[in-house]
Amino acid sequence: MPRSPLTLAASVTAALPGANVVGIRPLGTSEHGRIASAVADLDDGRQVVVRVGEDDDAGRGLIAEARVLEALSAGVRSLLPFQVPALLGETAVRGGRAIVVDFLDGYRVEAADVPAGPGFASLLGTAIAAVHDLPVTVIRAEGFPARSADQVRAEAARLVDRAIATRRVPSPLHERWRRALDDDALWRFEATVVLGGLDPASFVFAEYDDVPVVRGLLDWQGLSVGDPAVDLRWVANAPDAAAAVHEAYAGASRRAGDPYLAERAQLFAELEFAKWLVHGADEDDEVILQDAERLLASLADATADSDIVRPDARNVDDAIALLDRVPRAQESTIDTSMQTDAYDPVALGAYLADAERSARDEDADSGAIPTLPVDLSEWTASASVPEDAAVDGAAERATGTDNASPAEGDDHDEAARASRAALRRWSES
């Protein structure tokens, strides 16, 4: 049951002794309703965000986020060209956990709304490169997870094995994944600081003199050392912006070039479907299994007769040069198993939703059931599965909330319109 504003306000005063809340407004829920968020106005003029986990898993996630925010020292934060929320307090609450951070005002942009060319795409590529350029030694010293290239590859292989074991992955698709996993050149990369799967909506944008800038980055829970491609898998949802994102990222990065970064990012995007399937198998949920099977069939059709790495895209000299520049990371004793609870059902259907609607329209006259033909070169994010969740998810992504009252919906609709207006101004300038 969603927590009331009074309960959220009480969480602020519990986490910040002496604080006096004079106003509070909900930000909605996230993580599929497991985390409730609100903005609280304090009598000293500050605005803070309170986030409350509704179950044990969500509570553990908030504890992990609090640990990351505490570990990011002033020196590390100064290396970033944008703000990071400051942890102000945390507390145990009835049935969960609450953390309080400072409020970063601004607006967010969904992957499907990122326009082609320079602008938001370039800002995102540059911002992600800044995260990846943080000192790896600092993250290791704080005890956060670290995976070498070999470990990332082995983890992906285990996920594929588990998905194939369900006997629901189309043969052309698992053969495509196998070829990518067997390609040694694809997995020669320099491990970097990563956030385990960034998304454009993780960033807060603001405008100065009508020019957008990245003001802050909100989601730090997955801080670790690993494959930088995992933080670029969202580009599959923004095909028009892909070239500008990768160009800006390469131009801003201070590290050695990664000739197969985009290819690994695409593989990780596809493996999100495998995660959904494995989750369904773990939960013994036939509805999830059938849904994942349908998505995988459409993905197989869309990628038929193609490889993650095209033979004509190989650059042997680049691969050899990369080998000389990238040292082998020592084996880690940490658990590197793929966590199947990391799936995002709101994003899983994003690649296929627009194509599904188009197919439905084309078949309307004949009465035929659409077969979801998909062109992965035109992936866009606009929906999820199942369809009833897609409506709620789309509203949450556009406005930053769900389950809002009509009055709250008006405020969030206005925020969404302002975001779209900002996008149009930038795109047309």
N, C-alpha and C positions, 0 to 999 in steps of 0.2 A: 504494500500500500504506500503511495507517495507520501513523503513527509510534508507536514504543513509548514508554512512560513514561520510560524511561532517556534516550531521544533528546530528549524534551521537557524533561526536567530539565537535560540538557546545554545546551539552547538558553537556559535561564534563566541558567546560569552564564556562558555566552558573552556574553549581553546585559548581565549585571550582574556585572562583574568583582569577585571577592571574596565573592560570595553563596554561601552553603552551603545546598543544598536537602536538607531532612531528610524530606520526604514529598511525594508528588504524586498527584493523582487526576484522571482525565480528565473533561473537560466534554463530550466528544463532538466531532463535526465539524459544520461549518456550511457555507453556500454550496455545498450539494450535494456535500459531501465534500471540498471544495478547501481548507478551513481546519480544522486540528486545534487543539483548545484543551484546556488543563489548568490546574488550580489547584495551585500549588506552595507548600508550607510552608517558610519559611526559618528558620534557627537563631536569628535575632534576634526571632522571634515574628510576623513579617509574613507575610501571605498575598498572593500575586501570581498574575496570570493570564498564561499564555504562549499566544500564538496563532502558529501556523506555517502559512504558505501552501505548498500542495503543488504548485503550478505557477506559471508566470510571471504569469498573470492574477491569481491570488490574491495573489501576492507584491506586485504593483503596487497591489492594493487595500489591503494592509496598510501599504505605504509611504504611500499617500494618507491612511489613518487616522492614522498617526503624525504626519504633517504637520499635520493638523487639531488633534490633541491638543496639539501643541507651540504652535500658533498661538493657542489659547484661553488668554489671559493670566489671571492671578488676578483682574484687574478685571472681565473679561468673565464669568468663572465666578461671581463674586460677584453678578451680576445674575440668576442662575438660582436657583430655589427648591429645587434638588436638586443632587446631586453629579455630576461628570463624571470619568470615569477619568483618572488622571494617567499620562502616558507615563514609564516608568521606564528603558527601554532598548530597543534594537533591534539586530539582527545578521543577517548573511547566514548561512544554513545550507545544507547540501547539498541542492540541488534546490529551494530556496525562500527564504523570508524569515521572520524571527520578530520579534515585538514583545512586550514585557512591560509590563503595566499593573497598577495596584493593583486588588485584588479588592473588589467591592461586593456584600456579602452581602444576600440577600433572595430574593424569588420573582417570577415573571413571570406575566402573564395573557394568554391568547390572545384575539384579537378575538371569536371566537365565544362566549367565556365571559364577556364583559363584560355585566353585568346591566343591565336598564333602570333608569331613574331616577337620582337622585343617588347618589354613591358613586364607584365606579371610573370610570364614564363622565365624571363631573364632574372627577375628578382628572386624567384624560387630556386633556380639553379645556383645562383650565387650564395643564397642563404644556406642551402644544404651543403655546399662545398665548405662553408665556414664551420659548420658543425663537424664535418669529417676531418677538417684540419686541426681540430683540438688535439692537444698532446695525448697520445695513447698511454704514455707512462703515468699520467695523472689518473686516468680511469682505472688502469691496472692496479695502481697503488691503493685505490679505494676499495679494491676487492670486487669490482663489477665483473660480470661474465666476459670472457675473451675467447674468441674462436679463430683459429688459423684458417687459411684457405682450404687445407685438407679437411679440417673438421666441418666447415660449412658444406663442402661437397659431400662428405659422408652423411651429414644430417639430411641433406636434400635427397640423397639416395635412399635413406631409410624411410623417408616419407613416401617416396614413389613406390618402394617395395610394399609398404603397408596399404597404399591405395590399390595397387595391382592385386594384392591378396584378397580384396573384396570381390574380385571378378566383375567389377562394374566399370572399369576404365576401358574405353575403346582401344583396340590393339594399335591403330595408327598413332594414337596419342601417347601411349606409354612407350612406343618405339621412338617417337620424336623426343621424349624426355630422356630415354636411355642414351640416344645419340649425343645429346647435350651433356649428360653426366659423364660419358666416356671421352669427351673432347678435352684433352689435357690443357690445351691452350686457353680454353674458356675459364679455367679455374686457377690461373696464375695471376693473382692480384695482391695488392698490398692491403692488409687488414687495417681498418680505420675505426675511429669513434663513430658509432651509428646509434640510431634510436629505434631500430627494430621494425621499421615500416612507417616512415613519415607520410603525411598526406598534406596537400595544400591547406586544408582546413585546420591543421595544427598551427598555422601561422596567423598572426594578427596584423592586418594592414592598416595604415593611416595615410592621410594625404596632406602634403605640404605644398602650398601654391599649386594645387590641383595635380600634383605628381604623386603617385602612390609609392610608398616605401614599406618595407617590412618593419613593423614596430616590435614584435615579440614572437616568441615561440613557446607554446603552452604545454605541449606533451613531451615529457621527459622520462616517463616511466620505464621505457625499454632501453635505457642507456647501457651500452656495452661496447665491446670491440668486435668487429666482424666485417662482413662483406658490404661495402658501400652501395652495392646494387640494390640491397633490400630497401633502402630509403628512396629509391627511384622507381620502384615497381608501379607506383601510382600513375606514372606517365602513360601506361597502357590505357588509362581512362581519358587521356588528353592527347590523342594522336596529332592533332593540329599544332600543339605546342611542343611536341617532343623534341624537334630539332633545336629550337631555341633554348629549351631547358638544358639539354646536353651540351650545347655550345657554351652557354653561360657557365655551367658547372665546370667544364674543362678549362675555360679561361680563368676562372677564379681559383681553382684548386692549386695548391702549392706542391702537390705530390706528383709522382711520376705518372705518365699517361696510362690509361687502362683501356686497351683497344676493344675489349669485349664487355665493357660495363653495361651498355644498352641491351646486349643479348642476355646477360644474366638477369637484368632487371625484368625482361620479358618472361624469362623462365620462372622467376619468383612470382610474377603476377599470375601465371597459369597454375602454379602449384597452390595458389589460394583455393582453387577448386578442389584439389586433392585434399587439402586440409579439411574442407567442409565435408567431403566424403568420409574421411577417416573419423572425424568427429561423429558423424552419424553412425558409423560402425561401433565406435566406443560406447555411444549411448544406446545402441541397439534400437535406433529410431528409424523406422521404415520410411516415414515421411521425409526426413532429411536425406536418407539414402537415395530415394527416388528423385528428389529434387537435384541432388548433386549429380546423379546419373544423367539426368536430362541436360544439365549444364555442360557436363563433360562431352556428351554426344554432340552438342552444338559447337563446342570448342574444337572437337575433332574435325567436324565438317569445315569449320572456318580455317583450319590450319593444314588441311589435307595437302599432301605432297610438298611439304615445306619443312625446313629445319630451323632450329633456333639460330644457328650460325650458318649463313649461306656460304657455299663453297667459294663463290666469286668474291666474298667479302673478306677473305683471309688475307692477312698481311704477315707473311712468315718473318720478315725482318723485324716488324714490331713485336711479334711474340718472342723472338729470340732476345731482343733488346730488353724486353720486360723481365725475362728470366734473370738477366744479369743484374737488374736493379732491385729485385724483390727478394729479400732474405727469407729463408724458411723459418716460420715461427715455431717455437718449441711447443711440444704437446702439452696440453692442459689437462689437469686432473678433474676439472669441473664436469658436471653433467651437461652433455651437449645434445641430449635427445630433443627431437622436435616436439614442442608443446602444442598439442592439437587444440587446446582451449584458446589459442591465439587467433582463431578464425574470426572473420568479420562478415557475418551474413548480410549486413547492410551493403557491403561493397561487392560481395561475390557476384550478384546479378548485374552489376553495373556495366560490365563489358558487353552484355548481350541484350539489354533492355530495349534500346532504340531499334535494333535490328528486329527484335521480336515484334514490336509494335508495327513496324513497316510490313513485316510478313503477314501480320494479322490483317492489315488493311488490304493487302494485295489479294488475300484469299477470301475476303469478305463476300465477294460476288458469287464465288463457286461454292461457298459453304465449307470449304476444306479446312481441316485443322492445320494451323501453321506449323512448319517444321523448323522454325528458328534458323533460317540461313544467316550466317554471320560472316562479316568481313573484318578480321582483326585489325586491318589497317585503319579502320574507322571506329575503333572502340570508343564509346562515350559512356560516362557515368550518369545515370539518371534514375535508377531504380534498384530494387533488391528483390529477393525472394524470401518468403512468398509474397504475393501481390499485396495483401493487406498490410504486411510489414513495410512494403515499398512506399506506400502512401505516407505512413507515419515517418519512415526514415527520411523521405525526401523533404517533408516539412521540417523535420529536425535539422537536416543539413542546411536548409535554406535560411532558417530563422534562429538556429541555436537552441531550440527547445522542442519538446513534444508534450502532449497532454496539457497544453496551456489553456487557460480560460479565454473567452472571447476578448476581454480587455487586454490580456497579455498577448493574445494573437495579433491584435492590432499593432502593438508596439513592435513585435518581432517582424510582422509584415512590412512595417515601415523601414526597419533595419535591413530587411532583405532587398527592398526597393532601392535603398541608398547604396547597397553593395552593387546591385546591377547597374545603377546609374554611374557609379564610379568606373565600373568595367567598360561601359559604353563610352564614357568620356576619354578614357585612356586608349581604347581601341580605335576611336575615330580621330584622335589627335595626331 
